[in-house]
Structure formats: structure tokens, C-alpha cells
Amino acid sequence: MKTDVFVIGGGAAGLAAAAKAAERGAHVVLAEPFGLGGRMLTHIECGVGGMTGPELAARLVSGMRASGRVRVLRTAVVRVSPDKTVETAGGDGSFVCTAGAVVLACGGRDVPLSGTGTPFPAGIDGIFTASEALTAHCLFGKRIGRRAVVIGAGGEGLTVARRLALEGTTVVGVTETASSPRASALSVRDCIDDLRIPLYLSARVLSVKGGDRVESVRVSSGSDEFILRCDAVVCAAGRLPDCSLYPFAEVCASGIPAVDSAFMTGSAGFFIAGGALHSCGSPGGTSLSDGSAAGRAAAAYALGGERIRASYSLTAGKGIGYVVPSRFAVGSEFRAAVRPSADIPSGYVIMRSPSGELLFRSNRTALCSGRETLICVPSEAACGDLIVSAEAI
Amino acid sequence: MYDFLIIGGGVIGCALARELSRYNATVAVAEKENDVCALESRVPAAICAARSMGCGDPVAARYAALGEKMFRAYAVASDIPYIKTGCTLRFTPERARAVAADCGRYGIRFESRGACGTDGENPEEMFFPDAGMTDGCDAVYALRENAAAGGAEFIFGFSVSRCERSDGSLTAVASDGRRLTARRVINCAGSGGGPVARALGDFIYLRHAPVDMEVVRCDKPLGSPLFVGRDMLLPAENGCVAGTVGGCIPRSVPVAAGCRDAAARMAAAAGIDCSEPRACSVLRTFSDSMIFRPGNAEGVTHVLGAGVGGLTAAPAVAADYVRSAGLVRKNGAIPAVRRFPRIRELSAHERNALARMRADYAELVCAVPPVTFGEVREAVARGAKDAAGAARRLLRAGERGGVRFTEAVRRAAAERRV
């Protein structure tokens, strides 16, 4: 099988990439093993035009189908080779497809339970990661428990807490190790204040105890220690980018794959967009625009061999965890996603040249280490290597 | 009454069961958990005899050397995945000298790569070209299936609490009252070996010693596993580790996910509180190995602490035991159980052919890595009792599989019950 653009993953980024690439005239094959829409299907609130996640997903799917050039395969991708051959398995069948450009939009993975720093005993039922809890609860209609504790008050944790609380599970508490919730104020208001879910800040989970099923969670907060009785624990520790399908792609020191402003990796013709690249926040936001840009660039690459000469680098400096993209083309404006490494209630994102000259300063914003801040870098600033840093006022 | 009762369904237990099942003897394996190699992590395991060298333990070193040499043929016979990759280890200078001496004595080739100074210490690096890599869990599952095909019985949920002796036989009594009688009993219960030994009437106490180690991220591709540390193995993300009983669990993160689970379970089994987050400093070091130590009661043998690499020594230990027991080989062909196909290891053509034959090999239950319902059914048929067991058979280290996978396991298990 041959195609112009092969999109891996049918979530927000994948659907947007497929739609955009088809709009630009490319033939697109999209491989999605489960439901088209990905995480949008489990999130009611998406923050895009007031639509719920499933509505947004349906709209994207119909937009994609309308172009008539997208073939959707219900299958999982096993392997991507450096010569742009994609091998799939299961579902509709095992195909070997040669593509002109490949877009990886498979989404990120939850931080595994053992990597969160909370000691979860093995062999106990009732411990879920955030996606598992949401999938079970929303897509399969299974109640994960009667009383749940959510560990982690980022966007994902608060979404889970809200959804569970709205639909019949008592959320006994949301714990967070930082001293403030790492989600936007809107989320906190919607989830915690409106539903009056107890929020424990600066709280560390010491132990999770239970027999066959989890029974209680011991939390220490400051000098207090208390026990929360529950029968389900949801660990919402964040998501990690996942480019394991591109073993040849270079990865930055921060763990984020290195891409340029068109979302192309160092290997020509291989694009990554959305949750697979960086932590996108609630689905349907950054991942949509990432996917569109990647789809447009992939179509341009596959059809016309158009190449962006991304020769300048964007590196993370003081106060920044990672920055996406890591390379950009001279003289073109681009959008950078910046993840601060510490909370700064009121600060600027500053871009300097390697010699220290100030080239760009963003507006004053609240910087939170729990989510990314999006910066539009104008073309005047994009004139050389840039080092990004975050400074308080 | 059985001829042999093996207590412990780990690496040594399953290897012994597989050997014994090829001879005219009835074998039973009693395992405390609900599945074999329940304390094994899913990370790749190294078959490297050098890890048991230079510790002043000649018995363990000898079996490890023999086992490493036998392993390739052993793997082919039981359909265990195995690649000969070579192995690089770093030792403190004193240990390096002892390792070099032992390797000469037991015939293990090595190349000395000189000192590689890192932060104050000056470890010596040595390369062992004959070492290889396998999948610890897959190996034990293959051994278990082959043993079962040869007639060995596996009894799960059997935790030995005491032992009764009568003339010519011993009866192991479980905490729930079940009884298993055999002429000879072999204790290879690994981390649980101490209590079992005491139940059998021998005062054996395994020494638990925490060991200080550092974790270094391994940048080399999986061609040659790189183990760093003060003469112990460490897991590293791209590297390889043996997270078995008697293996090492490191102190700090990042840690291969499967290893931390294994560490927690080993700690629980040993009664050590492993509640300090991010630091599972549990390591079982045996004061000396007890390979074929006879017990006080007649017919009892202890095989514990087969060096740092139990899997490496397993073929040699099993072959030796069978030889010393003086048994007669069974007549006729013994069925060899092959590893069942994982669709992600097949070619596209083979996958399509398989899906045409059986529709459940087309139904995806997990996308990363791709796993189908047919594989889940097969895993459950071959002994997976719960989602964790199926995950150990089908997924990579530390992966859970997600909701669809867990549901599929539940569905497959329910089908078997009906």
C-alpha cells in the first residue's frame, strides 16, 4: 500500500493532521486502533468553542471524511522504519504501507505507577492511572469504586475528580504535593470549589494499604498525618511524551523529541504532534493546532518536497523545563510551547541570544510548572539561536 | 504420593521440574503465589556467569559457569528467547582481580578494558563475550509449560507451614490444610526459602543485607548490556537487568518500572518495610549459597541463593540434581511446548494468516504494544490467573495494558471457568 501521508493515531492531533493534509491535496491513511477521538471522548469539557469532547471529535471526524481523501484503518501500528514504511497489526488487518511522510500523533502515556514516587503495593485491585479511570468510567460505564482518592491536582487529576464526583463516585480527596494546584484557576473552580471536593495541598501519600482491594491511603501534610478510607485510588501524575515508534528520532535532554517549528523531527519526513510530543493539557487545545501544522507540513513534504530550513535552535535556559520546538527557521514567526520548571505567579518568558542580548519578552503571565505556556515569537525575534528563560517580575 | 516435591515455582523450581519431568518420576511443584515466577520483573535478564564470580563462593561460581555454557542449547530445547550479546560489567579493583582469577579457573573468557574512573571511584571494566540475554519471565513460563507437558503438577496458593515425617516420605502441610506427600523434597523457595527451610526442620536464616548502589542511565543500545555499580547489577532504561530473587534492586530512580514492583514484592515477602518512596534498597544477599545442601531430614535438599544469576545457573543445577538422583529417562518422545506467537513479533503476512484462521487474533485489546484477544486467551490458557500475570506474559516491563486489556483477561478467564 502506498500513500502520501500516514497519520498514526486518531486523537485530536491525528484527526486535525489528517484533515489538514487532505485539504492540501494529499492522500492520507490514518491508523487508529480504538475510537476516533482519543482522549476527547472521555473529557466532557474541552475548552474549544464550548463543545464537549465527543462533539468536537464528531465534528473533526466528519470534517476529515468530507475531504474524501482520508482512509481510516482500525489497526495498531507496530513499527515505523526509517524508509517511511509503516507496519500495522490487528483490527482491519496487517498492512505494510509506504508513505511520503509520517505523522506520529499517538498521544502520550500516563506516568507509570512505579515512577510516581508513591509506593503502590503490587497485586492490589483498585489502583488506576488517570486514563484508565476515565476510560473505564466514561467509555465502558464501569464504576471504579464507591470512594476514590485522586493523587495529583493537575488538569488531569481535577478532570477525573470532577467526572467521578458528578457521576456517582464520592471523591474523598484530591492530594497534591505542591503547595498550589497545578491546574488553571478555572479548573480548580469547576472541580474543587463547585463540587466541594476536599483538596489537600503539600500532601504526600505515604502508603496505600489494602487486602485484595485498596482500603485506605495514608497522607502526610505538613505535620499532620491522616488516613483517607477509599476503595479506589486514581494516580494522576501527568503524562509522558511517547515517541517509541520513532526509535531513530533524536530526543532532547529533557526527554522531549526534538522537532522544528513544522513539527518535523531530525529525520526528514517524520513528524510528531500532540500528546506524543509534549504535555498538551486538555485534549482539543494545543494538540489540535499542533496536528494541523504538522499535517500541513507533512502534505507539503510528501507532495512537493517542500523543506523548511530550520537552522536555529531554541534551548531551555534558567527556569524552563523544556521548550517545543527545539529548532526554527530564520525570519518566520512561530509558536513555542514553554514549560516552566517552577511556579512563578507573575513573570515573563524571555528569549535571549547566546550572547545575552534580549530579543523577545512575553506579556506578563502566571507561570505554572504543571502546564505549558504558549508564546508567539514574532519574526523579528527569530533571527538567531535563542535561549528561553523564565523570570519573575 | 509424589517422587519429588519442589517447593517454590521460581527459576530453579521450574528448571528442576522440567528436568525431572523427562525422567520416570512424578513431580509436584508447590508455589505460594497464584502463578510461577510471581516475583520476577519483566525486564530482560542477563545470562552472565561473571556476576557470580569473585564472591568467594566456588559452588555458585561453578554452577553459573556451567549454566552459561549450557544456556544456548537449553534455550533452543525449551523455546526460550535468547541472544548472545556479550556483557560489560564494572567491578571494584579488588573484586575485578578475584573475578579474573575465577574466570580463569572456570573457563569464562573475558577482556579487561581497564579502569574507567567515574566520580572518585575507579571501577575496572571487563567484557565477557560469551554472555547473553534472555527474558526471565518467558524463560520460566517456557520451563513451566514444558514441565507440565511432561507430567509435572503445579499447585498454586500452597504456602508450606509445617512438615510431617513418616518412614520414607515427607508431607508438607499448607497453611490452609492441604497436604502434599513426597519421597524427596527440594526447597528452592528463594526469598521465602528461610521460612520453608524452618518448616522442614532446618535452622536456615537467610541474611538480608541492603546494598548501596547508584543507577546510571545506559546509553548503549541493547547490543551489549551495561551493568554499572559496585559489583552488582543495576537496571537501566536501555540496558538490561535481572530483577530476580538474589538480583539487585537499586536505590534511586529512574528505575525500570518492572523492577520496582519486583522490589516491593520481594520486600514484602521478606517482611521488610519498603515504604520509603523512591528508595527500594532491598537486596537479598545470601551469606553463602546453599546449592544442594542436604537438610536434617532425609530426603530434603535446599537449593537457595544460586548466585546473583539464578537463571544462569539453573540449567546446570537441574542437570546436576537429576544426575545425582540416578533416575531412568522416560521412553518415547516428550512433547516440546513452543512459545505462542506474539503478533508484534510476526511479519505482516503471518499476522494476516493467523487472523484469517482465528478471528480473535484480529481483535486488538491493547495498542502499545499491539496485543490481540487471541494472545490473551492463550496466555490465560497457559496459566495467567489475573491481569498482572497476563501482563507479564504479553507486555513489556512495568506495563499494565489499560482497561481493555484487563477486561479481556477477565473475559478469557470467565470463558475458561465456564
Interface residues (C-beta under 8 A of the other chain):
Chain A: P33 F34 T75 A76 V77 V78 E87 T88 A89 G90 G91 G93 S94 F95 V96 C106 R109 P112 L113 S114 G115 G117 T118 P119 F120 P121 A122 G123 T129 S131 E132 T135 A136 L139 F140 R204 L206 S207 D242 S244
Chain B: V253 P254 V255 A257 G258 R260 D261 A264 R265 A268 C274 S275 E276 P277 R278 I343 R344 A348 H349 R351 N352 A355 Y361 A362 E363 L364 A367 V368 P369 P370 T372 A388 G398 E399 R400 G402 V403 R404 E407
